[in-house]
């Protein structure tokens, strides 16, 4: 295993990976360093999001497949952008997470879906400042902070259901759905029927929305 090398920025490693046709040895070494740097992070994410669906062995395979995709598709990544190393790390990890998401969706392509909710409630979380229906944009950093603290107040089952179903959320779709097989596996994990899962999800969203509204209104009155 290639030891970590913190003095080479992520974008440089990806650039070397993208140049594999000219120098495969250097590209492969860069990939090894990139793997060591981000493998634990991506494994944690995949365990949290997908272990209920695939099991631990397949999750490990999913992570490895994602890194292989990153190696073969490094030329599609914009590594010419100028940004600090910490920003490079965030962008690289978002890229890896997107690769995983595409791999998971490919596994379910063509399978029947089940409906989750009839409206895009998640998209509005963090944008409403009061209960009147008037919406005001909230900075992403504040919205994320409120969502994280609000999630911590939910039960384990509510958190599991939200994490699992949010993976399949698409902002451009009015009727949110997830693959039938994924819903069945989630149902087994939380020991609830698909119909109960929809209700748990709806209640959890309502709790989160109320928590966010209450905190934003408290800030306005302070």
Buried (B, 14 or more C-beta within 10 A) or exposed (E): EBEEBEEBBBBBBBBBBBBBEEEEEEBBBBBBBBBBBBBEBBBEBBBBBBBBBBEEEBBBBBBBBBBEBBBEEBEEBEBEEEEEEEEBBEBBBEBBBEBBBEBBEEBBEEEEBBEBBEEBBBEEBBBBBEEEEEEEEBEEEBBEEBBEEBBEEBEEBBBBBBBBBBBBBEEEEEEBBBBBBBBEBBBEBBEBEBEBBBEBBBBBBEBBBEBBBEBBEEEEEE
